[in-house]
Amino acid sequence: MEINCLACARDGGCFEATAIDDVVILRISGSVGAGGMNKTPDVSIIQKALNDISAEDGGAAAAPLKVDGIAGTLTRSAITRYQQKNVTIIDGRVDPNGPTIRAMNESLGGGGVDIVAAGSGAGVAKGGKSPFQPLDPKVVTKIVGLLAKIRVVIRAANFQLDLASPFIGTKKIVKPTGPFQAPARLALNLLDAVFDLGKLSNPSPSFHNIRTAYKNMDVALNRSFETDPLIAPILFVPNKFVVMETKAAAYTSAGGAFLSSKARLKKLGVPADRIYLCNNLLNESEIHQVSVAVHELAHFVSGRPFLIDDQVKTGRMLNSASKPSFDALKPEQKIRSAEHYAFFAVLAGFRRLD
Ligand SMILES: [Zn+2]
C-alpha cells in the first residue's frame, strides 16, 4: 500500500514522500562472521548493511566493504567495529536473531529500508557525514510539555463542536437567540469564521467530517497515555534527519493513524504511524508549536475518501502573507485544509493556554 507523506514547511516548501506498508527487514538465515555459517547470500546482506550504516554509527560507509559474500578479515573486523559501538557482546559474529542484527535494523532507520535512496536527500551526505542528528533532550522535553497543550486545544475544539451540534441540520444554519444560547452562538460563529459553515445550504455532511476528524485526533492523542511519556512520546517523536530540518517544521503521513505499525515512510525508513517534530520548532512560539502539531494531526487522522491535505500549496502555514489564499478557499476546501483545523483548535483553546 502506498500513500503520500506530507511534510509542512513554514516557508511553503512542501516535502513529499511515500509511506510503504511492506517493510524489508534485514534478515539472514545463518550466522555471519567469526565462527559463523557464512552462507554467501547472508554475508552479502551483512556487507551491504554495514556499507549503508555511517561510520559514526559504527558502519563501514566511509570505507565500504566489497559485497562479495565472503566473510574475510575486512568483513569480520567491520562486524567487530560495529559491535563495539552498538552492542555489549563483542564476538565478531551476527546471529539471525541476535542483538547485533537488531541493532543494525535500528541503525538502518527502523526497518532496513534503504534510506540512501536517491531524490530525498536523506541519504549519507557527501564526505561520509551522518544523515542523522543527535537526539536533542530539549526536543523530547518540549514534546512532553506540548502534548498537554495539544490535548487542551483538541478537547476545546470538540467541546465547541458539541455545543454547535444541536443546531446543525440539513438546512442552512439558524443561530439560536437568547442569553442562554450564547455559548452555542459563539461555537457556531467560530465554525463560520474558520470553515464557512454558515454559507452551506446543507452543512450536515461537512460538520460530520469536521467532527470525525477532531474525535479521531483525540483518540490518536490517547495513544500517548499508554506509555510513560517521558520515555516514549509514541505519537509525537523528534525528527532525526538533518535534512528534514531544512525542509519542514514537522512531517507525517496522511492517514498515518490507520496504518499498521510496520508501515514506513519511504526514503526515510521511519515508522509512518507517528508525527515527527523538527528541532527548528523549538525556536517558535508556543501557539505556533501547538498549531503545527494540530496541522499534522489533521493529516494524520485523515484518509481516503476524506483526505485533509494542504489546500494552499504555496505558504501552506497561515500567516499574514498567505492569509488571502486561505480566505479564498471554498467551504468544501476549507474542511479539507489541515491549517484550518489547526486554526479552529487554537482559537477554541486559546484562552485555556497560558
Ligand atoms: Zn500540511
Residues whose N, C-alpha, C, O or C-beta is under 5 A from the ligand:
A	BS01	ZN	L6 C8 D310 A338
